[in-house]
């Protein structure tokens, strides 16, 4: 695992990394299920393609954002690799979400995004 003492050192996250974290949330899933979950969450407006996804998963395990996990329950396919977000991954996702929230607030203040900007 590559060491990053401060989770903020990983920011900003690449879109595929953030997308995987969002798709997994607190679940344990295999790669194809991650692709489907993200597609469903975005109603097909954003996609995780297989080549990008599997390279991203490997990097995320290496950096400690994800870990391989046993198949959930009794119905899991033991031939597949399953992943779940680590505590570190949860912390990094929260930091990235806060960072993006600040950017969205700035975009609203500048008139580039709908909604009311925080004061």
PyMOL commands that set and color helices and strands:
alter all, ss='L'
color gray80, all
select helices_A, chain A and resi 7-10+15-24+31-41+50-62+87-109
alter helices_A, ss='H'
color red, helices_A
select strands_A, chain A and resi 29-30+66-69+82-85
alter strands_A, ss='S'
color yellow, strands_A
deselect
rebuild
show_as cartoon
